[in-house]
Amino acid sequence: MARERLQKVIAAAGIASRRKAEGLIEAGRVRVNGKVVTELGVKVDPHKDKVEVDGKRIVREKPAYYVVHKPRGMVSTLDDPRGRPSLREICDRMKEGVHPVGRLDFHTSGVLLVTNDGEMTQALLRPRSGVPKVYLAKMHGIIGVDELDRLRNGVELDDGYVTKKAEVFVERQEDRNTWVQITLHEGKNRQIHRMGDAIGHRVMRLVRLSFAGITAEGLKPGEFRRVHGKELERLQKRFLNPFKKRKAKRMAEQRRARNAND
C-alpha cells in the first residue's frame, strides 16, 4: 500500500477537512504508532500504521456524501464555542464521520454538502473550480434594472474587492421588498449580504437553493439525504476528476524539477 500524507489520511477518515487536519497535527493532537507528530510532511501507511487523533484511533471509511437542508439559527461547523446549535446535531445521525463542504451563515438556510472525502472537499472549495452556488435573497426595497445590472456585472464590496459576474434575476416583489435569485461562482465571506449593502438594499433573508448542482428539494430543515448515482457521477466528472488531473500534473512537474536539480 502506498504511503500517504498524514493530513490526507485524517481527512479521508472524516475527522476534519485536510486544512483542519493540518491544524490538528501542528497542535500536537495526532499520534502515529504512539508518537506525537507535529510535522506536516509525514507520510503513513493507513492500513499498517496506528494513527490517533486526541487519543482515538481513526479508521479509514468508505467515501460518503450527503446534502443537508441546514436550518436557520444553526452554525455550519461541528462545534460552536458559544454553545449555539451546530451542524453536529445533524451529522451525528449519519454513520460516517463527516465534515461540511464550506459553510453557511448562522441565519442562512438551505443546501450544505457534507462528506468524509477530503479530496472532494478540496476540489469543490478550490476557487478555480468555479462551483455554482444559487441563492434566493429577500432584499429591502424595490430593486431597479440599473441596480440589478450592477449585481450582474460586479459591485465593489466594503473591502474594495469587486465581485465577479453573477447571474441575477427578480423572482418576485412583495410588500416593498424584492426576492432576487443570484448565482455565484465564487464565495467571499457574507458575499450576498455585502453585495446588497453595496447597492443600498439590505438582505433580509437568504436561502441557498443549490450547490454544485445539488439541491435540497423534498427535504425539510434539518433533514438530509445521500448524494449518489448520477448525481455523484456529475460531481466527480465536473469537479473531482479535473482536480485530480491538475494535482497529478503539478506533482509530476515538481518531481521533474527535483530531478533536474539533483
CYANA upper distance limits for C-alpha pairs under 8 A (distance plus 0.5 A):
  1 MET  CA     45 ASP  CA      7.21
  1 MET  CA     47 HIS  CA      8.11
  2 ALA  CA     45 ASP  CA      7.15
  3 ARG  CA     43 LYS  CA      6.20
  3 ARG  CA     44 VAL  CA      5.53
  3 ARG  CA     45 ASP  CA      5.13
  3 ARG  CA     46 PRO  CA      7.87
  4 GLU  CA      8 LYS  CA      7.26
  4 GLU  CA      9 VAL  CA      7.24
  4 GLU  CA     43 LYS  CA      5.49
  4 GLU  CA     44 VAL  CA      5.93
  4 GLU  CA     45 ASP  CA      6.89
  4 GLU  CA     46 PRO  CA      7.98
  5 ARG  CA      9 VAL  CA      7.06
  5 ARG  CA     40 LEU  CA      8.23
  5 ARG  CA     41 GLY  CA      7.07
  5 ARG  CA     42 VAL  CA      6.39
  5 ARG  CA     43 LYS  CA      4.75
  5 ARG  CA     44 VAL  CA      6.82
  6 LEU  CA     10 ILE  CA      6.84
  6 LEU  CA     40 LEU  CA      7.70
  6 LEU  CA     41 GLY  CA      8.10
  6 LEU  CA     42 VAL  CA      6.41
  6 LEU  CA     43 LYS  CA      5.88
  6 LEU  CA     44 VAL  CA      6.50
  7 GLN  CA     11 ALA  CA      6.66
  7 GLN  CA     18 ARG  CA      6.11
  7 GLN  CA     19 ARG  CA      8.31
  7 GLN  CA     21 ALA  CA      5.73
  7 GLN  CA     22 GLU  CA      6.17
  7 GLN  CA     25 ILE  CA      8.09
  7 GLN  CA     40 LEU  CA      7.70
  8 LYS  CA     12 ALA  CA      6.53
  8 LYS  CA     18 ARG  CA      6.44
  8 LYS  CA     21 ALA  CA      8.38
  8 LYS  CA    118 GLY  CA      7.49
  9 VAL  CA     13 ALA  CA      6.85
  9 VAL  CA     46 PRO  CA      7.09
  9 VAL  CA     60 ARG  CA      7.93
 10 ILE  CA     14 GLY  CA      7.33
 10 ILE  CA     15 ILE  CA      6.45
 10 ILE  CA     16 ALA  CA      7.39
 10 ILE  CA     18 ARG  CA      7.83
 10 ILE  CA     21 ALA  CA      6.78
 10 ILE  CA     58 ILE  CA      7.87
 11 ALA  CA     15 ILE  CA      6.26
 11 ALA  CA     16 ALA  CA      5.71
 11 ALA  CA     17 SER  CA      5.66
 11 ALA  CA     18 ARG  CA      5.61
 11 ALA  CA     21 ALA  CA      6.95
 11 ALA  CA    116 ASN  CA      7.21
 11 ALA  CA    117 ASP  CA      7.25
 11 ALA  CA    118 GLY  CA      5.47
 12 ALA  CA     60 ARG  CA      6.79
 12 ALA  CA     61 GLU  CA      7.44
 12 ALA  CA     63 PRO  CA      8.12
 12 ALA  CA    116 ASN  CA      6.32
 12 ALA  CA    117 ASP  CA      5.85
 12 ALA  CA    118 GLY  CA      6.10
 12 ALA  CA    119 GLU  CA      8.44
 13 ALA  CA     58 ILE  CA      6.92
 13 ALA  CA     59 VAL  CA      6.40
 13 ALA  CA     60 ARG  CA      5.02
 13 ALA  CA     61 GLU  CA      5.90
 13 ALA  CA     97 GLY  CA      7.48
 13 ALA  CA    116 ASN  CA      6.78
 13 ALA  CA    117 ASP  CA      8.36
 14 GLY  CA     61 GLU  CA      7.90
 14 GLY  CA     96 GLU  CA      7.56
 14 GLY  CA     97 GLY  CA      5.07
 14 GLY  CA     98 VAL  CA      5.20
 14 GLY  CA     99 HIS  CA      6.97
 14 GLY  CA    115 THR  CA      7.65
 14 GLY  CA    116 ASN  CA      4.40
 14 GLY  CA    117 ASP  CA      7.29
 14 GLY  CA    118 GLY  CA      8.07
 15 ILE  CA     21 ALA  CA      8.15
 15 ILE  CA     58 ILE  CA      8.49
 15 ILE  CA     97 GLY  CA      6.54
 15 ILE  CA     98 VAL  CA      7.22
 15 ILE  CA     99 HIS  CA      7.73
 15 ILE  CA    116 ASN  CA      7.94
 16 ALA  CA     20 LYS  CA      6.28
 16 ALA  CA     21 ALA  CA      6.16
 16 ALA  CA     98 VAL  CA      7.85
 16 ALA  CA     99 HIS  CA      6.35
 16 ALA  CA    116 ASN  CA      8.26
 16 ALA  CA    118 GLY  CA      8.36
 17 SER  CA     21 ALA  CA      6.51
 17 SER  CA     99 HIS  CA      7.12
 17 SER  CA    116 ASN  CA      8.50
 17 SER  CA    118 GLY  CA      5.99
 17 SER  CA    121 THR  CA      7.70
 18 ARG  CA     22 GLU  CA      6.80
 18 ARG  CA    118 GLY  CA      6.35
 18 ARG  CA    122 GLN  CA      8.40
 19 ARG  CA     23 GLY  CA      7.23
 20 LYS  CA     24 LEU  CA      6.91
 21 ALA  CA     25 ILE  CA      6.85
 22 GLU  CA     26 GLU  CA      6.74
 22 GLU  CA     40 LEU  CA      7.03
 23 GLY  CA     27 ALA  CA      6.55
 24 LEU  CA     28 GLY  CA      7.06
 24 LEU  CA     29 ARG  CA      5.95
 24 LEU  CA     30 VAL  CA      7.05
 24 LEU  CA     53 VAL  CA      8.37
 25 ILE  CA     29 ARG  CA      6.35
 25 ILE  CA     30 VAL  CA      5.88
 25 ILE  CA     37 VAL  CA      6.90
 25 ILE  CA     38 THR  CA      5.46
 25 ILE  CA     39 GLU  CA      7.42
 25 ILE  CA     40 LEU  CA      7.42
 26 GLU  CA     37 VAL  CA      8.37
 26 GLU  CA     38 THR  CA      5.17
 26 GLU  CA     39 GLU  CA      7.14
 26 GLU  CA     40 LEU  CA      7.89
 27 ALA  CA     38 THR  CA      7.42
 28 GLY  CA     36 VAL  CA      6.69
 28 GLY  CA     37 VAL  CA      6.88
 28 GLY  CA     38 THR  CA      5.96
 29 ARG  CA     36 VAL  CA      7.79
 29 ARG  CA     53 VAL  CA      6.25
 29 ARG  CA     54 ASP  CA      5.80
 29 ARG  CA     55 GLY  CA      8.46
 30 VAL  CA     36 VAL  CA      6.28
 30 VAL  CA     37 VAL  CA      6.42
 30 VAL  CA     38 THR  CA      7.96
 30 VAL  CA     51 VAL  CA      7.70
 30 VAL  CA     52 GLU  CA      6.12
 30 VAL  CA     53 VAL  CA      5.15
 30 VAL  CA     54 ASP  CA      6.92
 30 VAL  CA     55 GLY  CA      8.29
 31 ARG  CA     35 LYS  CA      5.47
 31 ARG  CA     36 VAL  CA      4.71
 31 ARG  CA     37 VAL  CA      6.13
 31 ARG  CA     50 LYS  CA      8.42
 31 ARG  CA     51 VAL  CA      6.27
 31 ARG  CA     52 GLU  CA      5.60
 31 ARG  CA     53 VAL  CA      7.09
 31 ARG  CA     55 GLY  CA      8.21
 32 VAL  CA     36 VAL  CA      6.94
 32 VAL  CA     37 VAL  CA      7.13
 32 VAL  CA     49 ASP  CA      7.19
 32 VAL  CA     50 LYS  CA      6.08
 32 VAL  CA     51 VAL  CA      5.15
 32 VAL  CA     52 GLU  CA      6.99
 33 ASN  CA     49 ASP  CA      6.59
 33 ASN  CA     50 LYS  CA      5.32
 33 ASN  CA     51 VAL  CA      6.91
 34 GLY  CA     50 LYS  CA      8.01
 37 VAL  CA     42 VAL  CA      8.42
 44 VAL  CA     49 ASP  CA      6.82
 45 ASP  CA     49 ASP  CA      5.95
 46 PRO  CA     50 LYS  CA      8.11
 46 PRO  CA     51 VAL  CA      8.19
 46 PRO  CA     60 ARG  CA      7.88
 50 LYS  CA     57 ARG  CA      7.40
 51 VAL  CA     57 ARG  CA      6.20
 51 VAL  CA     58 ILE  CA      6.58
 52 GLU  CA     56 LYS  CA      5.51
 52 GLU  CA     57 ARG  CA      4.62
 52 GLU  CA     58 ILE  CA      6.27
 53 VAL  CA     57 ARG  CA      6.93
 53 VAL  CA     58 ILE  CA      7.49
 61 GLU  CA     96 GLU  CA      7.65
 61 GLU  CA    116 ASN  CA      8.20
 63 PRO  CA    115 THR  CA      7.81
 63 PRO  CA    116 ASN  CA      6.43
 63 PRO  CA    117 ASP  CA      6.03
 64 ALA  CA     96 GLU  CA      7.67
 64 ALA  CA     98 VAL  CA      8.44
 64 ALA  CA    115 THR  CA      6.03
 64 ALA  CA    116 ASN  CA      6.46
 64 ALA  CA    117 ASP  CA      7.44
 64 ALA  CA    226 ARG  CA      8.22
 65 TYR  CA    113 LEU  CA      7.75
 65 TYR  CA    114 VAL  CA      6.54
 65 TYR  CA    115 THR  CA      5.10
 65 TYR  CA    116 ASN  CA      7.73
 65 TYR  CA    117 ASP  CA      8.30
 65 TYR  CA    226 ARG  CA      6.32
 65 TYR  CA    227 VAL  CA      5.78
 65 TYR  CA    228 HIS  CA      7.82
 66 TYR  CA    113 LEU  CA      6.24
 66 TYR  CA    114 VAL  CA      5.83
 66 TYR  CA    115 THR  CA      6.80
 66 TYR  CA    224 PHE  CA      7.12
 66 TYR  CA    225 ARG  CA      6.02
 66 TYR  CA    226 ARG  CA      4.80
 66 TYR  CA    227 VAL  CA      5.63
 67 VAL  CA    111 VAL  CA      7.06
 67 VAL  CA    112 LEU  CA      6.25
 67 VAL  CA    113 LEU  CA      5.01
 67 VAL  CA    114 VAL  CA      6.82
 67 VAL  CA    214 ILE  CA      8.03
 67 VAL  CA    215 THR  CA      8.12
 67 VAL  CA    216 ALA  CA      7.19
 67 VAL  CA    224 PHE  CA      6.07
 67 VAL  CA    225 ARG  CA      6.15
 67 VAL  CA    226 ARG  CA      6.87
 67 VAL  CA    227 VAL  CA      6.99
 68 VAL  CA    110 GLY  CA      8.14
 68 VAL  CA    111 VAL  CA      6.39
 68 VAL  CA    112 LEU  CA      5.68
 68 VAL  CA    113 LEU  CA      6.57
 68 VAL  CA    114 VAL  CA      7.79
 68 VAL  CA    216 ALA  CA      7.39
 68 VAL  CA    222 GLY  CA      7.41
 68 VAL  CA    223 GLU  CA      6.57
 68 VAL  CA    224 PHE  CA      4.80
 68 VAL  CA    225 ARG  CA      7.31
 69 HIS  CA    109 SER  CA      7.56
 69 HIS  CA    110 GLY  CA      5.45
 69 HIS  CA    111 VAL  CA      5.66
 69 HIS  CA    112 LEU  CA      6.97
 69 HIS  CA    216 ALA  CA      6.30
 69 HIS  CA    219 LEU  CA      6.78
 69 HIS  CA    220 LYS  CA      7.02
 69 HIS  CA    221 PRO  CA      5.51
 69 HIS  CA    222 GLY  CA      6.05
 69 HIS  CA    223 GLU  CA      6.20
 69 HIS  CA    224 PHE  CA      6.63
 70 LYS  CA     74 MET  CA      7.90
 70 LYS  CA     76 SER  CA      8.25
 70 LYS  CA     87 LEU  CA      8.31
 70 LYS  CA    108 THR  CA      8.48
 70 LYS  CA    109 SER  CA      5.66
 70 LYS  CA    110 GLY  CA      5.63
 70 LYS  CA    111 VAL  CA      6.85
 70 LYS  CA    112 LEU  CA      6.92
 70 LYS  CA    221 PRO  CA      6.25
 70 LYS  CA    222 GLY  CA      6.16
 70 LYS  CA    223 GLU  CA      8.31
 71 PRO  CA    108 THR  CA      7.95
 71 PRO  CA    109 SER  CA      5.39
 71 PRO  CA    110 GLY  CA      7.29
 71 PRO  CA    221 PRO  CA      5.26
 71 PRO  CA    222 GLY  CA      6.27
 72 ARG  CA    106 PHE  CA      6.84
 72 ARG  CA    107 HIS  CA      5.22
 72 ARG  CA    108 THR  CA      5.93
 72 ARG  CA    109 SER  CA      5.36
 73 GLY  CA     85 PRO  CA      7.68
 73 GLY  CA    106 PHE  CA      5.76
 73 GLY  CA    107 HIS  CA      5.66
 73 GLY  CA    108 THR  CA      8.18
 74 MET  CA     84 ARG  CA      7.34
 74 MET  CA     85 PRO  CA      5.48
 74 MET  CA     86 SER  CA      5.77
 74 MET  CA     87 LEU  CA      7.29
 74 MET  CA    106 PHE  CA      5.66
 74 MET  CA    107 HIS  CA      7.60
 75 VAL  CA     80 ASP  CA      7.73
 75 VAL  CA     84 ARG  CA      7.58
 75 VAL  CA     85 PRO  CA      6.88
 75 VAL  CA     86 SER  CA      5.30
 75 VAL  CA     87 LEU  CA      6.76
 75 VAL  CA    104 LEU  CA      7.95
 75 VAL  CA    105 ASP  CA      7.22
 75 VAL  CA    106 PHE  CA      5.36
 76 SER  CA     86 SER  CA      6.64
 76 SER  CA     87 LEU  CA      5.68
 76 SER  CA    100 PRO  CA      7.64
 76 SER  CA    103 ARG  CA      5.86
 76 SER  CA    104 LEU  CA      6.34
 76 SER  CA    105 ASP  CA      7.64
 76 SER  CA    106 PHE  CA      7.65
 77 THR  CA     86 SER  CA      6.56
 77 THR  CA     87 LEU  CA      6.14
 77 THR  CA     88 ARG  CA      7.82
 77 THR  CA    100 PRO  CA      7.51
 77 THR  CA    103 ARG  CA      7.77
 78 LEU  CA     86 SER  CA      6.23
 78 LEU  CA     87 LEU  CA      5.66
 78 LEU  CA     88 ARG  CA      5.06
 78 LEU  CA     99 HIS  CA      7.91
 79 ASP  CA     83 GLY  CA      8.44
 79 ASP  CA     86 SER  CA      6.39
 79 ASP  CA     87 LEU  CA      8.02
 79 ASP  CA     88 ARG  CA      7.27
 80 ASP  CA     84 ARG  CA      6.54
 80 ASP  CA     85 PRO  CA      8.09
 80 ASP  CA     86 SER  CA      6.96
 85 PRO  CA     89 GLU  CA      7.88
 87 LEU  CA     91 CYS  CA      6.74
 88 ARG  CA     92 ASP  CA      6.14
 89 GLU  CA     93 ARG  CA      7.93
 90 ILE  CA     94 MET  CA      8.08
 90 ILE  CA    222 GLY  CA      7.11
 90 ILE  CA    223 GLU  CA      8.15
 91 CYS  CA     97 GLY  CA      8.24
 91 CYS  CA     98 VAL  CA      7.36
 92 ASP  CA     97 GLY  CA      8.43
 96 GLU  CA    116 ASN  CA      7.69
 97 GLY  CA    115 THR  CA      8.50
 97 GLY  CA    116 ASN  CA      6.76
 98 VAL  CA    114 VAL  CA      6.52
 98 VAL  CA    115 THR  CA      5.30
 98 VAL  CA    116 ASN  CA      4.95
 99 HIS  CA    114 VAL  CA      5.83
 99 HIS  CA    115 THR  CA      6.08
 99 HIS  CA    116 ASN  CA      6.67
100 PRO  CA    112 LEU  CA      7.56
100 PRO  CA    113 LEU  CA      6.48
100 PRO  CA    114 VAL  CA      4.72
100 PRO  CA    115 THR  CA      7.04
101 VAL  CA    112 LEU  CA      7.51
101 VAL  CA    113 LEU  CA      5.96
101 VAL  CA    114 VAL  CA      6.01
101 VAL  CA    115 THR  CA      7.68
101 VAL  CA    121 THR  CA      6.12
101 VAL  CA    124 LEU  CA      8.07
101 VAL  CA    125 LEU  CA      7.77
102 GLY  CA    112 LEU  CA      8.31
102 GLY  CA    125 LEU  CA      7.37
103 ARG  CA    112 LEU  CA      7.67
104 LEU  CA    108 THR  CA      6.50
104 LEU  CA    109 SER  CA      7.85
104 LEU  CA    112 LEU  CA      7.94
105 ASP  CA    109 SER  CA      8.50
105 ASP  CA    190 ARG  CA      7.86
107 HIS  CA    205 ARG  CA      8.41
107 HIS  CA    206 LEU  CA      8.18
108 THR  CA    205 ARG  CA      7.76
108 THR  CA    206 LEU  CA      5.78
108 THR  CA    207 VAL  CA      6.19
108 THR  CA    208 ARG  CA      7.97
109 SER  CA    206 LEU  CA      7.32
109 SER  CA    207 VAL  CA      5.45
109 SER  CA    208 ARG  CA      6.86
109 SER  CA    221 PRO  CA      8.31
110 GLY  CA    207 VAL  CA      5.77
110 GLY  CA    208 ARG  CA      5.07
110 GLY  CA    209 LEU  CA      6.47
110 GLY  CA    210 SER  CA      8.22
110 GLY  CA    216 ALA  CA      7.52
110 GLY  CA    221 PRO  CA      8.15
111 VAL  CA    208 ARG  CA      6.03
111 VAL  CA    209 LEU  CA      6.53
111 VAL  CA    210 SER  CA      6.17
111 VAL  CA    211 PHE  CA      6.99
111 VAL  CA    214 ILE  CA      8.19
111 VAL  CA    215 THR  CA      6.71
111 VAL  CA    216 ALA  CA      6.18
112 LEU  CA    211 PHE  CA      7.79
113 LEU  CA    211 PHE  CA      8.26
115 THR  CA    121 THR  CA      8.05
117 ASP  CA    121 THR  CA      6.90
118 GLY  CA    122 GLN  CA      6.74
119 GLU  CA    123 ALA  CA      6.70
119 GLU  CA    240 LEU  CA      8.05
120 MET  CA    124 LEU  CA      6.68
120 MET  CA    236 GLN  CA      8.48
120 MET  CA    239 PHE  CA      8.44
120 MET  CA    240 LEU  CA      6.30
121 THR  CA    125 LEU  CA      6.63
122 GLN  CA    126 ARG  CA      6.36
123 ALA  CA    129 SER  CA      7.42
123 ALA  CA    239 PHE  CA      6.44
123 ALA  CA    240 LEU  CA      5.99
123 ALA  CA    243 PHE  CA      6.13
124 LEU  CA    129 SER  CA      7.06
124 LEU  CA    131 VAL  CA      6.95
124 LEU  CA    212 ALA  CA      8.41
124 LEU  CA    239 PHE  CA      6.94
124 LEU  CA    240 LEU  CA      8.03
125 LEU  CA    129 SER  CA      7.87
125 LEU  CA    131 VAL  CA      8.19
126 ARG  CA    130 GLY  CA      8.23
127 PRO  CA    131 VAL  CA      8.42
127 PRO  CA    186 GLU  CA      7.03
127 PRO  CA    187 GLY  CA      8.48
129 SER  CA    239 PHE  CA      7.13
130 GLY  CA    185 HIS  CA      5.20
130 GLY  CA    186 GLU  CA      6.64
131 VAL  CA    185 HIS  CA      5.88
131 VAL  CA    186 GLU  CA      7.65
131 VAL  CA    211 PHE  CA      7.79
131 VAL  CA    212 ALA  CA      5.88
132 PRO  CA    183 THR  CA      6.91
132 PRO  CA    184 LEU  CA      6.22
132 PRO  CA    185 HIS  CA      5.27
132 PRO  CA    186 GLU  CA      8.19
132 PRO  CA    211 PHE  CA      6.62
132 PRO  CA    212 ALA  CA      5.74
132 PRO  CA    213 GLY  CA      7.61
133 LYS  CA    183 THR  CA      5.98
133 LYS  CA    184 LEU  CA      5.75
133 LYS  CA    185 HIS  CA      6.85
133 LYS  CA    186 GLU  CA      8.50
133 LYS  CA    208 ARG  CA      7.80
133 LYS  CA    209 LEU  CA      8.26
133 LYS  CA    210 SER  CA      6.33
133 LYS  CA    211 PHE  CA      5.16
133 LYS  CA    212 ALA  CA      6.85
133 LYS  CA    213 GLY  CA      8.38
134 VAL  CA    181 GLN  CA      7.57
134 VAL  CA    182 ILE  CA      6.25
134 VAL  CA    183 THR  CA      4.82
134 VAL  CA    184 LEU  CA      6.99
134 VAL  CA    208 ARG  CA      6.37
134 VAL  CA    209 LEU  CA      5.91
134 VAL  CA    210 SER  CA      5.68
134 VAL  CA    211 PHE  CA      7.07
135 TYR  CA    181 GLN  CA      6.13
135 TYR  CA    182 ILE  CA      5.71
135 TYR  CA    183 THR  CA      6.77
135 TYR  CA    206 LEU  CA      7.41
135 TYR  CA    207 VAL  CA      6.06
135 TYR  CA    208 ARG  CA      4.78
135 TYR  CA    209 LEU  CA      5.87
135 TYR  CA    210 SER  CA      7.75
136 LEU  CA    179 TRP  CA      7.18
136 LEU  CA    180 VAL  CA      6.18
136 LEU  CA    181 GLN  CA      4.99
136 LEU  CA    182 ILE  CA      6.88
136 LEU  CA    206 LEU  CA      6.38
136 LEU  CA    207 VAL  CA      5.71
136 LEU  CA    208 ARG  CA      6.82
136 LEU  CA    209 LEU  CA      7.30
137 ALA  CA    179 TRP  CA      6.02
137 ALA  CA    180 VAL  CA      5.72
137 ALA  CA    181 GLN  CA      6.82
137 ALA  CA    182 ILE  CA      8.04
137 ALA  CA    192 ILE  CA      8.50
137 ALA  CA    203 VAL  CA      6.94
137 ALA  CA    204 MET  CA      7.94
137 ALA  CA    205 ARG  CA      6.26
137 ALA  CA    206 LEU  CA      5.09
137 ALA  CA    207 VAL  CA      6.97
138 LYS  CA    177 ASN  CA      7.29
138 LYS  CA    178 THR  CA      6.22
138 LYS  CA    179 TRP  CA      4.89
138 LYS  CA    180 VAL  CA      6.91
138 LYS  CA    203 VAL  CA      6.29
138 LYS  CA    204 MET  CA      5.95
138 LYS  CA    205 ARG  CA      5.49
138 LYS  CA    206 LEU  CA      6.93
139 MET  CA    177 ASN  CA      6.26
139 MET  CA    178 THR  CA      5.71
139 MET  CA    179 TRP  CA      6.65
139 MET  CA    180 VAL  CA      7.82
139 MET  CA    196 GLY  CA      7.66
139 MET  CA    201 HIS  CA      6.20
139 MET  CA    202 ARG  CA      6.03
139 MET  CA    203 VAL  CA      4.97
139 MET  CA    204 MET  CA      6.15
139 MET  CA    205 ARG  CA      7.83
140 HIS  CA    176 ARG  CA      7.56
140 HIS  CA    177 ASN  CA      5.25
140 HIS  CA    178 THR  CA      6.98
140 HIS  CA    201 HIS  CA      5.72
140 HIS  CA    202 ARG  CA      5.87
140 HIS  CA    203 VAL  CA      6.92
140 HIS  CA    204 MET  CA      7.10
141 GLY  CA    176 ARG  CA      5.56
141 GLY  CA    177 ASN  CA      4.98
141 GLY  CA    178 THR  CA      6.77
141 GLY  CA    201 HIS  CA      6.90
142 ILE  CA    173 GLN  CA      7.80
142 ILE  CA    176 ARG  CA      6.33
142 ILE  CA    177 ASN  CA      6.16
142 ILE  CA    178 THR  CA      6.14
143 ILE  CA    147 GLU  CA      6.76
143 ILE  CA    148 LEU  CA      7.34
143 ILE  CA    178 THR  CA      7.05
143 ILE  CA    201 HIS  CA      8.19
144 GLY  CA    148 LEU  CA      6.82
145 VAL  CA    149 ASP  CA      6.68
146 ASP  CA    150 ARG  CA      6.85
147 GLU  CA    151 LEU  CA      6.97
147 GLU  CA    199 ILE  CA      6.94
148 LEU  CA    152 ARG  CA      6.75
148 LEU  CA    168 VAL  CA      7.34
148 LEU  CA    169 PHE  CA      7.86
149 ASP  CA    153 ASN  CA      6.47
150 ARG  CA    154 GLY  CA      6.24
150 ARG  CA    155 VAL  CA      6.40
150 ARG  CA    199 ILE  CA      8.28
151 LEU  CA    155 VAL  CA      6.52
151 LEU  CA    165 LYS  CA      8.18
151 LEU  CA    166 ALA  CA      7.35
151 LEU  CA    168 VAL  CA      7.50
151 LEU  CA    195 MET  CA      7.56
152 ARG  CA    165 LYS  CA      5.84
152 ARG  CA    166 ALA  CA      5.18
152 ARG  CA    167 GLU  CA      6.32
152 ARG  CA    168 VAL  CA      6.31
153 ASN  CA    163 THR  CA      8.45
153 ASN  CA    164 LYS  CA      7.43
153 ASN  CA    165 LYS  CA      5.26
153 ASN  CA    166 ALA  CA      7.19
154 GLY  CA    162 VAL  CA      6.34
154 GLY  CA    163 THR  CA      5.14
154 GLY  CA    164 LYS  CA      5.81
154 GLY  CA    165 LYS  CA      5.93
154 GLY  CA    166 ALA  CA      7.91
155 VAL  CA    162 VAL  CA      5.79
155 VAL  CA    163 THR  CA      6.04
155 VAL  CA    195 MET  CA      7.16
155 VAL  CA    198 ALA  CA      7.25
155 VAL  CA    199 ILE  CA      8.42
156 GLU  CA    160 GLY  CA      6.14
156 GLU  CA    161 TYR  CA      6.01
156 GLU  CA    162 VAL  CA      4.76
156 GLU  CA    163 THR  CA      7.02
156 GLU  CA    195 MET  CA      8.33
156 GLU  CA    198 ALA  CA      7.27
157 LEU  CA    161 TYR  CA      5.85
157 LEU  CA    162 VAL  CA      6.67
157 LEU  CA    163 THR  CA      7.94
157 LEU  CA    194 ARG  CA      6.67
157 LEU  CA    195 MET  CA      6.99
157 LEU  CA    198 ALA  CA      6.62
158 ASP  CA    194 ARG  CA      7.73
158 ASP  CA    198 ALA  CA      7.97
164 LYS  CA    185 HIS  CA      8.35
164 LYS  CA    186 GLU  CA      8.04
165 LYS  CA    184 LEU  CA      8.29
166 ALA  CA    182 ILE  CA      7.26
166 ALA  CA    183 THR  CA      6.20
166 ALA  CA    184 LEU  CA      5.86
166 ALA  CA    185 HIS  CA      7.82
167 GLU  CA    181 GLN  CA      8.46
167 GLU  CA    182 ILE  CA      6.15
167 GLU  CA    183 THR  CA      5.51
167 GLU  CA    184 LEU  CA      7.53
168 VAL  CA    180 VAL  CA      7.41
168 VAL  CA    181 GLN  CA      6.23
168 VAL  CA    182 ILE  CA      5.15
168 VAL  CA    183 THR  CA      7.08
169 PHE  CA    180 VAL  CA      6.30
169 PHE  CA    181 GLN  CA      6.08
169 PHE  CA    182 ILE  CA      7.41
170 VAL  CA    178 THR  CA      7.63
170 VAL  CA    179 TRP  CA      6.60
170 VAL  CA    180 VAL  CA      5.02
170 VAL  CA    181 GLN  CA      6.78
171 GLU  CA    178 THR  CA      8.20
171 GLU  CA    179 TRP  CA      5.85
171 GLU  CA    180 VAL  CA      5.79
171 GLU  CA    181 GLN  CA      6.71
172 ARG  CA    178 THR  CA      6.60
172 ARG  CA    179 TRP  CA      5.78
172 ARG  CA    180 VAL  CA      7.74
173 GLN  CA    177 ASN  CA      6.27
173 GLN  CA    178 THR  CA      4.96
173 GLN  CA    179 TRP  CA      6.55
174 GLU  CA    178 THR  CA      6.87
174 GLU  CA    179 TRP  CA      8.50
187 GLY  CA    191 GLN  CA      7.24
190 ARG  CA    194 ARG  CA      6.76
191 GLN  CA    195 MET  CA      6.55
192 ILE  CA    196 GLY  CA      6.62
192 ILE  CA    203 VAL  CA      8.12
193 HIS  CA    197 ASP  CA      6.84
193 HIS  CA    202 ARG  CA      7.41
193 HIS  CA    203 VAL  CA      5.94
194 ARG  CA    198 ALA  CA      6.60
195 MET  CA    199 ILE  CA      7.18
196 GLY  CA    200 GLY  CA      6.71
196 GLY  CA    201 HIS  CA      5.44
196 GLY  CA    202 ARG  CA      5.75
196 GLY  CA    203 VAL  CA      6.34
197 ASP  CA    201 HIS  CA      6.09
197 ASP  CA    202 ARG  CA      5.87
197 ASP  CA    203 VAL  CA      8.08
209 LEU  CA    215 THR  CA      6.58
209 LEU  CA    216 ALA  CA      7.67
210 SER  CA    214 ILE  CA      5.74
210 SER  CA    215 THR  CA      5.00
210 SER  CA    216 ALA  CA      7.67
211 PHE  CA    215 THR  CA      7.28
212 ALA  CA    235 LEU  CA      7.78
214 ILE  CA    231 GLU  CA      8.03
216 ALA  CA    224 PHE  CA      8.39
219 LEU  CA    223 GLU  CA      6.11
219 LEU  CA    224 PHE  CA      7.13
227 VAL  CA    231 GLU  CA      6.87
227 VAL  CA    232 LEU  CA      6.33
228 HIS  CA    232 LEU  CA      5.16
228 HIS  CA    233 GLU  CA      7.96
229 GLY  CA    233 GLU  CA      6.75
230 LYS  CA    234 ARG  CA      6.65
231 GLU  CA    235 LEU  CA      7.08
232 LEU  CA    236 GLN  CA      6.74
233 GLU  CA    237 LYS  CA      6.52
234 ARG  CA    238 ARG  CA      6.41
235 LEU  CA    239 PHE  CA      6.23
235 LEU  CA    240 LEU  CA      7.22
236 GLN  CA    240 LEU  CA      5.04
236 GLN  CA    241 ASN  CA      6.20
237 LYS  CA    241 ASN  CA      5.96
237 LYS  CA    242 PRO  CA      7.91
238 ARG  CA    242 PRO  CA      7.42
239 PHE  CA    243 PHE  CA      6.74
240 LEU  CA    244 LYS  CA      6.72
241 ASN  CA    245 LYS  CA      6.76
242 PRO  CA    246 ARG  CA      6.71
243 PHE  CA    247 LYS  CA      6.60
244 LYS  CA    248 ALA  CA      6.55
245 LYS  CA    249 LYS  CA      6.62
246 ARG  CA    250 ARG  CA      6.61
247 LYS  CA    251 MET  CA      6.71
248 ALA  CA    252 ALA  CA      6.66
249 LYS  CA    253 GLU  CA      6.74
250 ARG  CA    254 GLN  CA      6.75
251 MET  CA    255 ARG  CA      6.74
252 ALA  CA    256 ARG  CA      6.75
253 GLU  CA    257 ALA  CA      6.65
254 GLN  CA    258 ARG  CA      6.70
255 ARG  CA    259 ASN  CA      6.63
256 ARG  CA    260 ALA  CA      6.56
257 ALA  CA    261 ASN  CA      6.92
258 ARG  CA    262 ASP  CA      6.94
